[in-house]
Amino acid sequence: MDDENIIKHLSEKISEEPFGRIFGIRLRELRPGYALVEMDISDRFQNSLGIVHGGAIFSLMDQAFQAASNSHGTVAVALNMTISYFRPPKVGGILKAEAKEINLTRRTGTYSIEARDEEGNLIANCQAMVYRKDNPLPFLET
């Protein structure tokens, strides 16, 4: 299957994903090795200190990672993610996460992921790696 069809089918699946819908995550751009996602930061994401919970930020970044790493049409599963938090985003704004492939082999893929607020402030960054299986994405099989 060509890249255009892989991206089309993967975009549809990501948009339907129950976990992402709980967080209101929207896929804004997807191409081989790259994904941009965003979500509105509401007060429901606040922790006991009144700032945005790190798990909400991580979930957004993980969604970008999932999309970028599976964009080649091969099942890719996370091996690790190392995240650093720099500042909390403001409640009421939009948070974006951008995943970029920095290395791809037959068996692994490595990604750099950044989360930024509407003003472009770096909220968190992450380096992540996937294991690439031999299987095509299940929804691509005919």
C-alpha positions as CSV (number, residue, x, y, z in Angstrom):
1,M,0.0,0.0,0.0
2,D,1.3,3.5,-0.9
3,D,2.1,6.2,1.7
4,E,-0.9,8.2,0.9
5,N,-3.3,5.4,1.6
6,I,-1.5,4.4,4.8
7,I,-1.7,8.0,6.0
8,K,-5.4,8.2,5.1
9,H,-6.4,4.9,6.9
10,L,-4.2,5.7,9.9
11,S,-5.6,9.2,10.3
12,E,-9.1,7.8,10.3
13,K,-8.2,5.2,13.0
14,I,-6.5,7.7,15.2
15,S,-9.5,10.1,14.9
16,E,-11.8,7.3,16.1
17,E,-9.5,6.1,19.0
18,P,-11.5,6.0,22.3
19,F,-8.5,7.1,24.5
20,G,-7.7,10.1,22.4
21,R,-11.3,11.1,22.2
22,I,-11.5,11.2,26.1
23,F,-8.7,13.8,26.0
24,G,-10.1,15.6,23.0
25,I,-6.9,15.0,21.0
26,R,-7.1,16.2,17.4
27,L,-4.7,15.0,14.7
28,R,-3.6,18.0,12.7
29,E,-1.0,16.6,10.4
30,L,0.4,13.2,9.6
31,R,3.0,12.1,7.1
32,P,5.6,9.4,7.1
33,G,7.7,9.8,10.3
34,Y,5.9,12.9,11.4
35,A,2.7,13.8,13.4
36,L,1.2,17.0,14.9
37,V,-1.6,16.7,17.4
38,E,-3.3,19.1,19.7
39,M,-5.8,19.4,22.5
40,D,-7.6,22.1,24.5
41,I,-6.3,22.5,28.0
42,S,-9.3,22.7,30.3
43,D,-9.6,22.7,34.1
44,R,-10.4,19.0,34.0
45,F,-6.7,18.4,33.4
46,Q,-5.6,20.2,36.6
47,N,-3.9,18.2,39.4
48,S,-4.2,18.9,43.1
49,L,-1.7,21.8,42.8
50,G,-3.9,23.6,40.3
51,I,-1.6,23.0,37.3
52,V,-2.0,20.8,34.3
53,H,-1.3,17.1,35.2
54,G,1.9,15.7,33.7
55,G,-0.2,12.7,32.6
56,A,-2.3,14.8,30.3
57,I,0.8,16.3,28.7
58,F,2.3,12.8,28.4
59,S,-0.8,11.4,26.8
60,L,-0.8,14.1,24.1
61,M,2.9,13.5,23.4
62,D,2.3,9.7,23.3
63,Q,-0.5,10.2,20.7
64,A,1.9,12.1,18.5
65,F,4.5,9.4,19.0
66,Q,2.0,6.6,18.1
67,A,0.9,8.4,15.0
68,A,4.4,9.2,13.7
69,S,5.8,5.7,14.5
70,N,3.0,3.8,12.8
71,S,2.9,6.1,9.7
72,H,5.0,3.7,7.7
73,G,2.2,1.1,7.8
74,T,4.1,-1.3,10.0
75,V,3.0,-2.1,13.6
76,A,5.3,-0.1,15.9
77,V,5.1,-0.5,19.7
78,A,6.7,1.7,22.3
79,L,9.9,0.5,23.9
80,N,10.6,3.6,26.0
81,M,9.8,7.3,26.4
82,T,11.9,9.7,28.4
83,I,10.1,13.0,29.1
84,S,11.3,16.2,30.6
85,Y,8.8,18.8,31.8
86,F,9.8,22.5,31.7
87,R,6.6,24.5,32.5
88,P,2.9,23.9,32.8
89,P,0.7,25.0,30.0
90,K,-2.1,27.6,30.9
91,V,-5.6,26.3,31.4
92,G,-7.8,27.6,28.6
93,G,-5.1,27.3,25.9
94,I,-4.2,24.8,23.3
95,L,-1.3,22.4,23.7
96,K,0.3,20.9,20.6
97,A,2.7,18.0,20.4
98,E,4.9,17.4,17.4
99,A,6.7,14.0,16.8
100,K,9.6,13.8,14.4
101,E,11.4,10.7,13.4
102,I,15.1,11.0,13.9
103,N,16.2,7.5,13.1
104,L,14.5,4.5,11.4
105,T,15.8,1.0,11.0
106,R,14.1,-2.3,10.0
107,R,13.5,-3.0,13.7
108,T,13.4,0.3,15.6
109,G,12.4,3.9,15.2
110,T,13.5,6.8,17.4
111,Y,11.5,10.0,17.7
112,S,11.9,13.5,19.2
113,I,8.6,14.9,20.5
114,E,8.0,18.4,21.7
115,A,4.9,19.9,23.4
116,R,4.4,23.6,23.0
117,D,1.7,26.0,24.1
118,E,-0.1,28.6,21.8
119,E,2.7,31.1,22.3
120,G,5.3,28.5,21.2
121,N,6.7,28.0,24.7
122,L,8.3,24.6,25.2
123,I,6.3,22.8,27.8
124,A,8.0,19.4,27.6
125,N,10.2,17.3,25.3
126,C,10.7,13.6,25.0
127,Q,12.8,11.1,23.2
128,A,11.1,7.8,22.4
129,M,11.8,4.5,20.7
130,V,9.6,1.9,19.1
131,Y,10.1,-1.7,18.1
132,R,8.9,-2.3,14.6
133,K,7.2,-5.6,14.0
134,D,6.9,-7.4,10.7
135,N,3.1,-7.0,10.7
136,P,1.3,-4.4,8.7
137,L,-1.2,-2.3,10.6
138,P,-4.2,-4.6,11.1
139,F,-6.7,-2.2,9.5
140,L,-4.6,-2.1,6.3
141,E,-4.9,-5.8,5.7
142,T,-7.5,-6.8,3.1
